[in-house]
Amino acid sequence: MSDQSSTQILDELLTTLESRLGARSLETQRNDAISAVLNDEPRRTAAVSLADAPAVEAFRQALTDGLIRVDTANRLLRLINEIVVRLIP
């Protein structure tokens, strides 16, 4: 397996995480939109994509530099993706 397939699996995992967690956060908003905004505390942080996180970029770079075994990374990323799919409806 190539490091390209590992980075593709990483991208798939990040997409799965963001879509599952994004859909889940929408489910929790059952109130009227106006009352939800009025009742909430002011926002202090903005949501950012996990794909842009420094740790993910460092992992991707280590993978493409050959510091992490490709087959090991593939198995780990597939396992994490499977866990996310099963645990986050």
mmCIF file of the C-alpha atoms, coordinates in Angstrom:
data_MODEL
# 
_entry.id   MODEL 
# 
loop_
_atom_site.group_PDB 
_atom_site.id 
_atom_site.type_symbol 
_atom_site.label_atom_id 
_atom_site.label_alt_id 
_atom_site.label_comp_id 
_atom_site.label_asym_id 
_atom_site.label_entity_id 
_atom_site.label_seq_id 
_atom_site.pdbx_PDB_ins_code 
_atom_site.Cartn_x 
_atom_site.Cartn_y 
_atom_site.Cartn_z 
_atom_site.occupancy 
_atom_site.B_iso_or_equiv 
_atom_site.pdbx_formal_charge 
_atom_site.auth_seq_id 
_atom_site.auth_comp_id 
_atom_site.auth_asym_id 
_atom_site.auth_atom_id 
_atom_site.pdbx_PDB_model_num 
ATOM 1  C CA . MET A 1 1  ? 0.000   0.000  0.000  1.00 0.00 ? 1  MET A CA 1 
ATOM 2  C CA . SER A 1 2  ? 1.164   3.514  -0.725 1.00 0.00 ? 2  SER A CA 1 
ATOM 3  C CA . ASP A 1 3  ? 1.225   6.537  1.494  1.00 0.00 ? 3  ASP A CA 1 
ATOM 4  C CA . GLN A 1 4  ? -1.309  8.051  -0.918 1.00 0.00 ? 4  GLN A CA 1 
ATOM 5  C CA . SER A 1 5  ? -3.899  5.447  0.112  1.00 0.00 ? 5  SER A CA 1 
ATOM 6  C CA . SER A 1 6  ? -3.146  6.164  3.767  1.00 0.00 ? 6  SER A CA 1 
ATOM 7  C CA . THR A 1 7  ? -3.745  9.859  3.311  1.00 0.00 ? 7  THR A CA 1 
ATOM 8  C CA . GLN A 1 8  ? -6.961  9.074  1.439  1.00 0.00 ? 8  GLN A CA 1 
ATOM 9  C CA . ILE A 1 9  ? -8.112  6.923  4.367  1.00 0.00 ? 9  ILE A CA 1 
ATOM 10 C CA . LEU A 1 10 ? -7.191  9.769  6.722  1.00 0.00 ? 10 LEU A CA 1 
ATOM 11 C CA . ASP A 1 11 ? -9.268  12.179 4.645  1.00 0.00 ? 11 ASP A CA 1 
ATOM 12 C CA . GLU A 1 12 ? -12.208 9.744  4.667  1.00 0.00 ? 12 GLU A CA 1 
ATOM 13 C CA . LEU A 1 13 ? -11.965 9.436  8.442  1.00 0.00 ? 13 LEU A CA 1 
ATOM 14 C CA . LEU A 1 14 ? -11.950 13.205 8.902  1.00 0.00 ? 14 LEU A CA 1 
ATOM 15 C CA . THR A 1 15 ? -14.941 13.556 6.577  1.00 0.00 ? 15 THR A CA 1 
ATOM 16 C CA . THR A 1 16 ? -16.812 10.863 8.510  1.00 0.00 ? 16 THR A CA 1 
ATOM 17 C CA . LEU A 1 17 ? -16.065 12.540 11.833 1.00 0.00 ? 17 LEU A CA 1 
ATOM 18 C CA . GLU A 1 18 ? -17.161 15.953 10.655 1.00 0.00 ? 18 GLU A CA 1 
ATOM 19 C CA . SER A 1 19 ? -20.353 14.709 9.009  1.00 0.00 ? 19 SER A CA 1 
ATOM 20 C CA . ARG A 1 20 ? -21.367 12.496 11.934 1.00 0.00 ? 20 ARG A CA 1 
ATOM 21 C CA . LEU A 1 21 ? -20.622 15.082 14.592 1.00 0.00 ? 21 LEU A CA 1 
ATOM 22 C CA . GLY A 1 22 ? -22.191 17.871 12.547 1.00 0.00 ? 22 GLY A CA 1 
ATOM 23 C CA . ALA A 1 23 ? -25.391 15.875 12.047 1.00 0.00 ? 23 ALA A CA 1 
ATOM 24 C CA . ARG A 1 24 ? -25.468 15.037 15.733 1.00 0.00 ? 24 ARG A CA 1 
ATOM 25 C CA . SER A 1 25 ? -25.163 18.665 16.802 1.00 0.00 ? 25 SER A CA 1 
ATOM 26 C CA . LEU A 1 26 ? -28.095 19.551 14.543 1.00 0.00 ? 26 LEU A CA 1 
ATOM 27 C CA . GLU A 1 27 ? -30.226 16.897 16.254 1.00 0.00 ? 27 GLU A CA 1 
ATOM 28 C CA . THR A 1 28 ? -29.733 18.520 19.638 1.00 0.00 ? 28 THR A CA 1 
ATOM 29 C CA . GLN A 1 29 ? -31.218 21.823 18.467 1.00 0.00 ? 29 GLN A CA 1 
ATOM 30 C CA . ARG A 1 30 ? -34.903 21.143 19.021 1.00 0.00 ? 30 ARG A CA 1 
ATOM 31 C CA . ASN A 1 31 ? -35.969 24.628 20.195 1.00 0.00 ? 31 ASN A CA 1 
ATOM 32 C CA . ASP A 1 32 ? -36.970 27.559 18.079 1.00 0.00 ? 32 ASP A CA 1 
ATOM 33 C CA . ALA A 1 33 ? -33.890 29.141 16.524 1.00 0.00 ? 33 ALA A CA 1 
ATOM 34 C CA . ILE A 1 34 ? -34.561 32.540 18.064 1.00 0.00 ? 34 ILE A CA 1 
ATOM 35 C CA . SER A 1 35 ? -35.064 31.209 21.578 1.00 0.00 ? 35 SER A CA 1 
ATOM 36 C CA . ALA A 1 36 ? -31.989 29.046 21.253 1.00 0.00 ? 36 ALA A CA 1 
ATOM 37 C CA . VAL A 1 37 ? -29.855 32.083 20.382 1.00 0.00 ? 37 VAL A CA 1 
ATOM 38 C CA . LEU A 1 38 ? -31.395 34.201 23.119 1.00 0.00 ? 38 LEU A CA 1 
ATOM 39 C CA . ASN A 1 39 ? -30.949 31.497 25.779 1.00 0.00 ? 39 ASN A CA 1 
ATOM 40 C CA . ASP A 1 40 ? -27.402 30.514 24.860 1.00 0.00 ? 40 ASP A CA 1 
ATOM 41 C CA . GLU A 1 41 ? -24.298 32.124 26.249 1.00 0.00 ? 41 GLU A CA 1 
ATOM 42 C CA . PRO A 1 42 ? -22.335 34.191 23.762 1.00 0.00 ? 42 PRO A CA 1 
ATOM 43 C CA . ARG A 1 43 ? -20.042 32.104 21.604 1.00 0.00 ? 43 ARG A CA 1 
ATOM 44 C CA . ARG A 1 44 ? -16.411 32.294 22.551 1.00 0.00 ? 44 ARG A CA 1 
ATOM 45 C CA . THR A 1 45 ? -14.838 29.996 20.003 1.00 0.00 ? 45 THR A CA 1 
ATOM 46 C CA . ALA A 1 46 ? -15.441 29.189 16.381 1.00 0.00 ? 46 ALA A CA 1 
ATOM 47 C CA . ALA A 1 47 ? -15.669 25.680 15.027 1.00 0.00 ? 47 ALA A CA 1 
ATOM 48 C CA . VAL A 1 48 ? -12.712 24.655 12.924 1.00 0.00 ? 48 VAL A CA 1 
ATOM 49 C CA . SER A 1 49 ? -12.224 21.685 10.716 1.00 0.00 ? 49 SER A CA 1 
ATOM 50 C CA . LEU A 1 50 ? -10.289 18.816 12.227 1.00 0.00 ? 50 LEU A CA 1 
ATOM 51 C CA . ALA A 1 51 ? -8.618  18.383 8.846  1.00 0.00 ? 51 ALA A CA 1 
ATOM 52 C CA . ASP A 1 52 ? -6.805  21.687 9.408  1.00 0.00 ? 52 ASP A CA 1 
ATOM 53 C CA . ALA A 1 53 ? -5.593  20.829 12.906 1.00 0.00 ? 53 ALA A CA 1 
ATOM 54 C CA . PRO A 1 54 ? -1.816  20.934 13.441 1.00 0.00 ? 54 PRO A CA 1 
ATOM 55 C CA . ALA A 1 55 ? -1.792  17.389 14.860 1.00 0.00 ? 55 ALA A CA 1 
ATOM 56 C CA . VAL A 1 56 ? -3.495  15.993 11.754 1.00 0.00 ? 56 VAL A CA 1 
ATOM 57 C CA . GLU A 1 57 ? -1.088  17.863 9.500  1.00 0.00 ? 57 GLU A CA 1 
ATOM 58 C CA . ALA A 1 58 ? 1.880   16.545 11.498 1.00 0.00 ? 58 ALA A CA 1 
ATOM 59 C CA . PHE A 1 59 ? 0.493   12.991 11.199 1.00 0.00 ? 59 PHE A CA 1 
ATOM 60 C CA . ARG A 1 60 ? -0.015  13.420 7.452  1.00 0.00 ? 60 ARG A CA 1 
ATOM 61 C CA . GLN A 1 61 ? 3.532   14.761 7.053  1.00 0.00 ? 61 GLN A CA 1 
ATOM 62 C CA . ALA A 1 62 ? 5.060   11.930 9.101  1.00 0.00 ? 62 ALA A CA 1 
ATOM 63 C CA . LEU A 1 63 ? 3.114   9.447  7.005  1.00 0.00 ? 63 LEU A CA 1 
ATOM 64 C CA . THR A 1 64 ? 4.264   10.904 3.694  1.00 0.00 ? 64 THR A CA 1 
ATOM 65 C CA . ASP A 1 65 ? 7.850   11.201 4.989  1.00 0.00 ? 65 ASP A CA 1 
ATOM 66 C CA . GLY A 1 66 ? 7.861   7.481  5.759  1.00 0.00 ? 66 GLY A CA 1 
ATOM 67 C CA . LEU A 1 67 ? 8.164   7.882  9.513  1.00 0.00 ? 67 LEU A CA 1 
ATOM 68 C CA . ILE A 1 68 ? 5.007   5.813  10.030 1.00 0.00 ? 68 ILE A CA 1 
ATOM 69 C CA . ARG A 1 69 ? 4.504   2.425  8.400  1.00 0.00 ? 69 ARG A CA 1 
ATOM 70 C CA . VAL A 1 70 ? 1.824   2.696  5.731  1.00 0.00 ? 70 VAL A CA 1 
ATOM 71 C CA . ASP A 1 71 ? 0.160   -0.649 6.466  1.00 0.00 ? 71 ASP A CA 1 
ATOM 72 C CA . THR A 1 72 ? -0.021  0.153  10.185 1.00 0.00 ? 72 THR A CA 1 
ATOM 73 C CA . ALA A 1 73 ? -1.490  3.591  9.497  1.00 0.00 ? 73 ALA A CA 1 
ATOM 74 C CA . ASN A 1 74 ? -4.060  2.111  7.097  1.00 0.00 ? 74 ASN A CA 1 
ATOM 75 C CA . ARG A 1 75 ? -5.240  -0.440 9.653  1.00 0.00 ? 75 ARG A CA 1 
ATOM 76 C CA . LEU A 1 76 ? -5.425  2.157  12.420 1.00 0.00 ? 76 LEU A CA 1 
ATOM 77 C CA . LEU A 1 77 ? -7.334  4.693  10.329 1.00 0.00 ? 77 LEU A CA 1 
ATOM 78 C CA . ARG A 1 78 ? -9.794  2.072  9.079  1.00 0.00 ? 78 ARG A CA 1 
ATOM 79 C CA . LEU A 1 79 ? -10.361 0.869  12.644 1.00 0.00 ? 79 LEU A CA 1 
ATOM 80 C CA . ILE A 1 80 ? -11.008 4.398  13.902 1.00 0.00 ? 80 ILE A CA 1 
ATOM 81 C CA . ASN A 1 81 ? -13.369 5.066  10.991 1.00 0.00 ? 81 ASN A CA 1 
ATOM 82 C CA . GLU A 1 82 ? -15.296 1.876  11.761 1.00 0.00 ? 82 GLU A CA 1 
ATOM 83 C CA . ILE A 1 83 ? -15.599 2.847  15.435 1.00 0.00 ? 83 ILE A CA 1 
ATOM 84 C CA . VAL A 1 84 ? -16.858 6.320  14.531 1.00 0.00 ? 84 VAL A CA 1 
ATOM 85 C CA . VAL A 1 85 ? -19.439 4.908  12.134 1.00 0.00 ? 85 VAL A CA 1 
ATOM 86 C CA . ARG A 1 86 ? -20.741 2.497  14.750 1.00 0.00 ? 86 ARG A CA 1 
ATOM 87 C CA . LEU A 1 87 ? -20.735 4.824  17.769 1.00 0.00 ? 87 LEU A CA 1 
ATOM 88 C CA . ILE A 1 88 ? -22.008 8.063  16.253 1.00 0.00 ? 88 ILE A CA 1 
ATOM 89 C CA . PRO A 1 89 ? -25.366 7.500  14.599 1.00 0.00 ? 89 PRO A CA 1 
# 
